[in-house]
Amino acid sequence: MDLSINDVQTVREKLQQESRKNGKHQEGHLAESSYKLSRYKNLKVRQYKGKRALDLALGGLALIFCLILFPFIAIGIKLSSKGPVFFKQKRTGQNGSTFTCYKFRTMKNGDWTSQNGKPDITLEDDDRIFLFGKFLRLLNLDELPQIINVLKGDMSLVGPRPYPVDECAYWNSTFDDFFYRYAVKPGITGFSQVKGYRGGTYNIEHMRKRTDYDLIYVQKNTFFMDLYIIMKTVTKMVNLDTNAH
């Protein structure tokens, strides 16, 4: 599954052609007001049959795993920081819709707001993350509650990661093809994550490469590609090679 990043140009062209057919294409950077639901609703991409069945089958097993770990994780969070066990946040989903995304809380409570026109993101060595939260992030255990989002149908096990609404808007105004990521459901893990591109960043080059891998997934997703990404994600967790922060 070592797809070349050179595939991205072809992927982008195919997505643009599909968008043109629906009268949705516009050259250059797009004004933020154009990224409304109507911007996304006619995006059509191939998605393999059985993806929802895979989400429900593996998601059900993962939910059992989550329920077994929940008491220990909840105690660890409560002993480490005052506040709720869960963290809820509005994120951008398929076709530009918004949904409430669930995570185990890993940061201290506070009113974190954007600065200098940039969204508030979690950076490497962010001092807002408490010690047990760092452990959860290292093992990707903070993402386990998103299994609920998968079972509800907001997310898939595999797909481009969903960003908070303000962060999504920021990158929409930076890359004119960013919104193509949302032609499919967002995922707990994705192709860009197993390629090492994850975590909060303002680095345009990093995000460009991450978006490129997401676009490859949007165009080329298959049952075996999903299995590869899931197995690669588990391997990285076991080897503590998640590149998380």
C-alpha positions as CSV (number, residue, x, y, z in Angstrom):
1,M,0.0,0.0,0.0
2,D,2.9,2.3,-0.7
3,L,1.0,4.6,-3.1
4,S,3.1,7.4,-4.7
5,I,2.3,11.0,-3.8
6,N,2.5,11.6,-7.5
7,D,-1.0,10.0,-7.7
8,V,-2.4,13.1,-6.1
9,Q,-2.4,15.2,-9.3
10,T,-4.5,12.6,-11.0
11,V,-6.8,12.3,-8.0
12,R,-7.3,16.0,-7.8
13,E,-8.1,16.2,-11.6
14,K,-10.7,13.5,-11.2
15,L,-12.3,15.2,-8.3
16,Q,-12.4,18.5,-10.1
17,Q,-13.9,16.9,-13.2
18,E,-16.7,15.4,-11.1
19,S,-17.2,18.8,-9.4
20,R,-17.4,20.6,-12.8
21,K,-20.1,18.1,-14.0
22,N,-22.2,19.3,-11.0
23,G,-21.5,23.0,-11.7
24,K,-19.5,23.4,-8.5
25,H,-16.0,24.1,-9.8
26,Q,-14.5,27.5,-9.4
27,E,-10.8,28.4,-10.2
28,G,-8.5,29.8,-7.6
29,H,-9.0,30.2,-3.9
30,L,-12.6,30.4,-2.8
31,A,-14.3,32.8,-0.4
32,E,-15.2,31.2,2.9
33,S,-18.9,32.0,2.2
34,S,-18.8,29.6,-0.7
35,Y,-18.1,26.7,1.6
36,K,-21.7,26.1,2.6
37,L,-23.5,22.8,2.5
38,S,-24.4,23.5,-1.2
39,R,-20.7,23.5,-1.9
40,Y,-20.5,19.8,-0.9
41,K,-23.8,18.2,-1.6
42,N,-23.2,17.1,-5.2
43,L,-19.7,15.7,-4.6
44,K,-19.9,12.1,-5.8
45,V,-17.0,9.6,-5.3
46,R,-16.8,5.8,-5.5
47,Q,-17.1,4.2,-2.1
48,Y,-16.9,0.4,-1.8
49,K,-19.9,-1.7,-0.8
50,G,-19.6,-3.1,2.7
51,K,-17.9,-0.1,4.3
52,R,-20.8,0.5,6.7
53,A,-20.9,-3.2,7.5
54,L,-17.2,-3.2,8.4
55,D,-17.7,-0.1,10.5
56,L,-20.5,-1.8,12.5
57,A,-18.7,-5.1,12.9
58,L,-15.3,-3.8,14.0
59,G,-16.9,-0.8,15.7
60,G,-19.0,-3.2,17.9
61,L,-15.9,-5.1,18.9
62,A,-14.0,-1.8,19.6
63,L,-16.9,-0.6,21.8
64,I,-16.5,-3.7,24.0
65,F,-12.8,-2.9,24.3
66,C,-13.6,0.7,25.2
67,L,-16.1,-0.3,27.9
68,I,-13.6,-2.5,29.5
69,L,-11.0,0.3,29.6
70,F,-13.4,3.0,30.5
71,P,-13.3,2.7,34.3
72,F,-9.5,2.9,34.4
73,I,-9.3,5.7,31.9
74,A,-12.0,7.7,33.8
75,I,-10.2,7.3,37.1
76,G,-6.9,8.4,35.5
77,I,-8.5,11.5,34.0
78,K,-10.2,12.4,37.3
79,L,-7.1,12.0,39.3
80,S,-5.1,14.1,36.9
81,S,-7.3,17.0,36.2
82,K,-10.5,18.6,37.4
83,G,-13.3,18.4,34.9
84,P,-15.4,15.9,32.8
85,V,-14.1,12.6,31.5
86,F,-15.3,13.3,28.0
87,F,-14.5,16.2,25.7
88,K,-17.1,17.2,23.1
89,Q,-16.4,19.4,20.1
90,K,-18.2,20.4,16.9
91,R,-16.4,19.1,13.8
92,T,-16.9,19.1,10.1
93,G,-18.2,15.8,8.6
94,Q,-19.2,14.4,5.3
95,N,-20.5,17.0,2.8
96,G,-19.6,19.8,5.1
97,S,-22.2,19.0,7.8
98,T,-21.2,19.4,11.4
99,F,-21.5,16.9,14.2
100,T,-20.5,16.5,17.9
101,C,-17.3,14.5,18.1
102,Y,-16.4,12.6,21.3
103,K,-13.0,12.1,22.9
104,F,-11.6,11.3,26.3
105,R,-10.5,14.7,27.8
106,T,-6.7,15.1,27.7
107,M,-6.3,18.8,28.4
108,K,-6.9,21.1,31.3
109,N,-10.2,22.9,31.4
110,G,-10.0,26.4,30.0
111,D,-11.5,28.8,27.4
112,W,-9.1,28.3,24.6
113,T,-9.6,30.7,21.7
114,S,-7.9,31.4,18.4
115,Q,-5.3,34.1,18.1
116,N,-4.1,36.2,15.2
117,G,-6.8,34.9,12.9
118,K,-5.6,31.3,13.3
119,P,-7.6,28.5,14.9
120,D,-6.6,27.2,18.4
121,I,-4.9,23.8,17.9
122,T,-2.9,21.4,20.0
123,L,0.8,21.8,19.3
124,E,3.7,19.5,20.2
125,D,4.7,19.8,23.9
126,D,1.5,21.8,24.6
127,D,1.5,22.5,28.3
128,R,-2.3,22.3,28.5
129,I,-2.1,18.5,28.2
130,F,-1.9,16.9,31.6
131,L,0.4,13.9,32.2
132,F,-2.3,11.1,31.9
133,G,-3.6,12.9,28.8
134,K,-0.2,12.5,27.2
135,F,-0.3,8.8,27.9
136,L,-3.8,8.5,26.3
137,R,-2.7,10.4,23.2
138,L,0.5,8.3,22.8
139,L,-1.6,5.2,22.6
140,N,-4.5,6.9,20.6
141,L,-6.8,5.9,23.5
142,D,-8.3,9.4,23.7
143,E,-10.0,8.7,20.3
144,L,-11.9,5.6,21.6
145,P,-15.2,7.4,22.3
146,Q,-15.4,8.2,18.6
147,I,-16.6,4.7,18.2
148,I,-19.9,6.1,19.3
149,N,-19.7,8.5,16.3
150,V,-19.0,5.6,14.0
151,L,-21.9,3.5,15.3
152,K,-24.2,6.6,14.9
153,G,-23.0,7.1,11.3
154,D,-21.3,10.5,11.8
155,M,-17.9,8.9,11.1
156,S,-16.2,5.8,9.7
157,L,-13.4,3.7,11.2
158,V,-11.2,4.9,8.3
159,G,-11.3,8.2,6.5
160,P,-9.8,11.7,6.5
161,R,-9.7,13.0,10.1
162,P,-12.4,15.5,11.0
163,Y,-11.2,18.9,12.0
164,P,-12.9,21.4,14.4
165,V,-15.1,23.8,12.4
166,D,-12.8,26.8,12.7
167,E,-9.7,24.8,11.8
168,C,-11.5,23.3,8.8
169,A,-12.5,26.9,7.7
170,Y,-8.9,28.0,8.0
171,W,-7.5,25.3,5.7
172,N,-10.5,25.7,3.3
173,S,-9.3,29.3,2.8
174,T,-5.7,28.1,2.3
175,F,-6.2,25.1,-0.1
176,D,-8.8,25.3,-2.9
177,D,-9.1,21.5,-2.9
178,F,-9.3,20.9,0.8
179,F,-13.1,20.5,0.9
180,Y,-12.8,17.4,-1.4
181,R,-11.7,15.5,1.8
182,Y,-15.3,15.7,3.0
183,A,-16.7,13.8,0.0
184,V,-16.5,10.7,2.3
185,K,-17.1,10.3,6.0
186,P,-14.3,11.3,8.3
187,G,-12.5,8.5,10.2
188,I,-11.0,7.7,13.5
189,T,-7.8,6.9,11.6
190,G,-6.8,7.5,8.0
191,F,-4.2,7.1,5.2
192,S,-2.4,10.4,6.1
193,Q,-2.2,9.3,9.8
194,V,-0.5,6.0,9.0
195,K,1.9,7.9,6.7
196,G,3.0,9.9,9.7
197,Y,1.0,13.1,9.1
198,R,-1.1,13.9,12.2
199,G,-1.4,16.3,15.1
200,G,-2.1,20.0,15.2
201,T,0.0,22.2,12.9
202,Y,0.2,25.6,11.2
203,N,2.8,24.3,8.7
204,I,1.5,24.7,5.2
205,E,3.9,22.1,3.7
206,H,2.9,19.5,6.3
207,M,-0.8,20.1,5.8
208,R,-0.4,20.1,2.0
209,K,1.1,16.5,2.2
210,R,-1.5,15.4,4.7
211,T,-4.3,16.7,2.4
212,D,-2.7,15.0,-0.6
213,Y,-2.8,11.6,1.2
214,D,-6.4,12.2,2.2
215,L,-7.3,12.9,-1.4
216,I,-5.7,9.7,-2.4
217,Y,-7.9,7.8,0.1
218,V,-11.0,9.7,-1.1
219,Q,-10.4,8.5,-4.7
220,K,-8.9,5.1,-4.1
221,N,-10.7,3.7,-1.0
222,T,-11.2,-0.1,-1.0
223,F,-12.0,-2.8,1.5
224,F,-8.4,-4.0,1.6
225,M,-7.1,-0.4,1.9
226,D,-9.2,0.1,5.0
227,L,-8.0,-3.2,6.5
228,Y,-4.4,-2.1,5.7
229,I,-4.9,1.3,7.4
230,I,-6.6,-0.3,10.5
231,M,-3.8,-2.9,10.9
232,K,-1.1,-0.3,10.4
233,T,-2.8,1.9,13.0
234,V,-2.8,-0.9,15.5
235,T,0.8,-1.8,14.8
236,K,1.8,1.9,15.4
237,M,-0.1,1.9,18.7
238,V,1.6,-1.3,19.9
239,N,5.1,0.0,18.9
240,L,4.3,3.5,20.4
241,D,5.0,5.0,17.0
242,T,1.9,7.1,16.7
243,N,3.6,10.5,16.3
244,A,0.9,11.9,18.6
245,H,0.9,15.2,20.4
